[in-house]
Amino acid sequence: MYSASTNPAAANATAILRKLRSDKLLSPFKYRDIYGQKWSGLTTGQTIIATLGLLQTYGWIQEDVIKSVTGRPSIIYHVHPWVCSDASTQTTPPTILKRHTHKTHRTTFVGFVGVSG
């Protein structure tokens, strides 16, 4: 996937993927689900955000912004089904399916390409 030995964010991304595979982190999840655990390497907000960004870049997770009637929006992360399956050993990153929402002019998470359910 990426070189964990030369990139701390890659090592942290691998750690998050392991947490997901072992059901210590469930999908969908929020930033605070990681931050509150104080897992090794994932103790600062900046580190967690960089790691989630890397996972999103490679298609393993997808951010979804949920608007709130009161207060600020909530962000949740959906995990690609490959992460917790035998298919996760494949080197091809998953493809994310997005839909443009006309009223808000933002891209909304719909699902992952090739995944039904």
C-alpha angles and dihedrals in degrees: 000000000000137000108277092182095065101033123054091199089056091051090049091047089053089050092052091049089052090050090052093048091050093047093243086121119035131205126277097036139167132227091253090058087069099033093053092055096060091212116184111281092008101081102111130063092232092054093048093048091049090049094048089049091054092049090049092049090055092046099245093119135020126209118227121190113212113200117224126213089217124029130359126328121272122232121213129180123222116206122222110246090235089071092071098034138074088258089071089085090070116107096217109095116232121259120239122221114214134181126205112233109214099202096052098027092224134117114254126204110249103164144282123298114256094016120112127195 
